[in-house]
Amino acid sequence: MSADIFDRLSATLAARGGADPSVSYTAKLFARGPDAILKKIGEESAELIMASKDGERGEIVYEAADVLFHTLMLLAFHGIPVEEVRRELERREGVSGIAEKQARQSAEN
């Protein structure tokens, strides 16, 4: 699979956001609002943490996919294309995490 899966999945999530909540999991979470999506991200993140602690590769991959899926859902809820996140990651590429954090703190002050 390529990075295009994120684009395709994002488009699908955006399209399903307006679907009937009784037939679409995505539409159901969208209808419940961002708190429901955030709760799922929290739950899936906790499951990823536990899978990592257990060291089961397949479970780590499965739970990481759930975290990414629900994160993409949150982006779609807010109308943020995954391309914006991709650009932000590209901007950060090769930049020290310490330097990047200092730059953000300087901009905030």
URQUI-V642578 format. One record per backbone hydrogen bond with DSSP energy under -0.5 kcal/mol. CO is the residue of the C=O (numbers start at 1). NH is the residue of the N-H. E is the energy in kcal/mol with one decimal. If there is no record, write none. Layout:
# URQUI-V642578
CO&NH&E, CO&NH&E
This chain:
# URQUI-V642578
2&5&-1.9, 3&6&-1.5, 3&7&-0.9, 4&8&-2.9, 5&9&-2.9, 6&10&-2.3, 7&11&-2.2, 8&12&-2.3, 9&13&-2.8, 10&14&-2.4, 11&15&-2.2, 12&16&-2.4, 13&17&-1.1, 15&18&-0.7, 16&19&-1.8, 20&23&-2.0, 20&24&-1.1, 24&28&-2.3, 25&29&-2.3, 26&30&-2.9, 27&31&-2.7, 28&32&-1.4, 29&33&-0.8, 30&33&-1.0, 33&36&-0.8, 33&37&-1.3, 34&38&-3.1, 35&39&-2.3, 36&40&-1.9, 37&41&-2.3, 38&42&-2.5, 39&43&-2.6, 40&44&-3.0, 41&45&-2.5, 42&46&-2.2, 43&47&-2.1, 44&48&-2.1, 45&49&-2.3, 46&50&-2.3, 47&51&-2.4, 48&52&-2.4, 49&53&-2.4, 50&54&-2.0, 51&55&-1.2, 51&56&-1.2, 55&57&-0.9, 56&60&-2.5, 57&61&-2.5, 58&62&-2.4, 59&63&-2.9, 60&64&-2.5, 61&65&-2.2, 62&66&-1.7, 63&67&-2.3, 64&68&-2.6, 65&69&-2.8, 66&70&-2.5, 67&71&-2.1, 68&72&-2.7, 69&73&-2.0, 70&74&-2.1, 71&75&-2.3, 72&76&-2.5, 73&77&-2.6, 74&78&-1.8, 75&80&-3.0, 76&79&-1.4, 79&81&-0.7, 81&84&-1.8, 81&85&-0.8, 82&86&-2.5, 83&87&-2.6, 84&88&-1.9, 85&89&-2.6, 86&90&-2.4, 87&91&-2.4, 88&92&-1.8, 89&93&-1.3, 92&95&-2.6, 96&100&-2.8, 97&101&-2.1, 98&102&-2.3, 99&103&-2.3, 100&104&-1.9, 101&105&-2.4, 102&106&-2.5, 103&107&-1.9, 104&108&-1.7, 105&109&-1.3
